[in-house]
Amino acid sequence: MTSLFGALPPAEPDPIIRLMQAFAADPRPDRIDLGVGVYRNAAGRTPVMAAVAAAEARILARQETKGYLGLAGDPGFLAAIRALVLGESVEVARLAAVATPGGSSAIRQALELVRAARPGATVWISDPSWPNHAAIADAVGLARRSYRYLDAAHGSVAADAMLADLEGAAAGDVVILQACCHNPSGADPSAEDWAALAALLDRRGLIPLVDVAYQGFGEGLAEDMAPLRRLAARFPELLVTVSGSKSFGLYRDRVGAVLALCAVAAEAEPVQGRLATLNRTAFAFPPDHGARVVATILGDPVLRADWQAELDGMRRRVAANRVALAEALRSETGTDRFDFLTGHRGMFSLLGLAPGEIAQLRSLHGLYLLGDSRANLAGLSAASLPRVARAIAAVLGTPERA
Ligand SMILES: Cc1ncc(COP(=O)(O)O)c(C=O)c1O
């Protein structure tokens, strides 16, 4: 008999994790990381938000036990997240909710719930999307298909193609949508696109799974949730997955939640029970520290205002980087090819560069983008931005200006 692991096929490494490793191994001190999807401030650091530090100090001073909570996590955290994300758009009695270790596990648990309820459902994922959507659907064992999302030539949402592809979905299929700040494209549907999408999902009996990972990075906390809240008010059934990683800067503390809107209030209890069981068999109790930090911030008007102001500043910084990079690229390349950057929202855009150009950016200029040319605009600083524009112009073969 061979050894247990002798025939283990190698795991397909995640492209983002691979890029992090390559960047860490690159000895050039002036290398620039626009690959990894974390917020960075002007000094290139991913800061602990001030309200988070204050909430942590308060928790440390006052917490008297670290005994287990329920399998769903802290009810106070779940109520705060529900209000933050869904506002007043849904009847609370129709909701089941559990905390999870981050948004990734929220997606995992939401899709596990789908598989338990409807194993034949197909999960529809935008092309392009965050690679973990497809990976999680595969891990859960659900069939998946992709729908076209991006008009790459213009950097905008290809609404007609998206709607045409989703016409091919069967009633009861699940469609993953990103609430705002689409990763990796940066292109969000317009209000008209959302309305057409909602009409199609409704007409064809499709279930929206809305992934909320960048609340506050688009236009504002409430503005970013407006399309989701309209869906939640209209649809009998809807799944929402929430990540606290970006909006609270709590990446490594693993803060997330699944909110499952049920057709009728009587279904919420069995769904709640199933979600709790899914938690129990995956990790038992969800982590509490980050969730408690979020609940503390959202429950205290002073901390909340401070958090919101800092998040507003982060959003404004990324938006300013977009404008500055588009201007620098216009001047370095002599074209308006990158003007679409200013119309995008959130931290990411696809720059539309070819694989050879991305490889050259890395090898010749120490500039790291993802293989699909996703750039994290938060990774730019005043010092690196002109270098980035010059490097991109150079690999495009455009004469550099003096
Ligand atoms: C679109 C999207 N959804 C969900 C997540 C989940 O993040 P986490 O598991 O770190 O909370 C991410 C993180 O990059 C994301 O980009």
The ligand as a MOL file (V3000), in Angstrom:
LIG
                    3D

  0  0  0     0  0            999 V3000
M  V30 BEGIN CTAB
M  V30 COUNTS 16 16 0 0 0
M  V30 BEGIN ATOM
M  V30 1 C -15.3080 39.6920 -3.5770 0
M  V30 2 C -14.8290 39.1600 -2.2830 0
M  V30 3 N -15.6510 38.4390 -1.5230 0
M  V30 4 C -15.2630 37.9520 -0.3350 0
M  V30 5 C -14.0090 38.1590 0.1430 0
M  V30 6 C -13.7010 37.5300 1.4710 0
M  V30 7 O -12.7240 38.0540 2.2470 0
M  V30 8 P -12.3780 37.4810 3.7000 0
M  V30 9 O -12.5370 35.9980 3.6820 0
M  V30 10 O -10.9710 37.8880 3.9150 0
M  V30 11 O -13.3220 38.1240 4.6480 0
M  V30 12 C -13.0940 38.9040 -0.6190 0
M  V30 13 C -11.7130 39.1300 -0.1760 0
M  V30 14 O -10.8320 39.4710 -0.8920 0
M  V30 15 C -13.5330 39.4320 -1.8630 0
M  V30 16 O -12.7270 40.1520 -2.6340 0
M  V30 END ATOM
M  V30 BEGIN BOND
M  V30 1 1 1 2
M  V30 2 1 2 3
M  V30 3 2 2 15
M  V30 4 2 3 4
M  V30 5 1 4 5
M  V30 6 1 5 6
M  V30 7 2 5 12
M  V30 8 1 6 7
M  V30 9 1 7 8
M  V30 10 2 8 9
M  V30 11 1 8 10
M  V30 12 1 8 11
M  V30 13 1 12 13
M  V30 14 1 12 15
M  V30 15 2 13 14
M  V30 16 1 15 16
M  V30 END BOND
M  V30 END CTAB
M  END
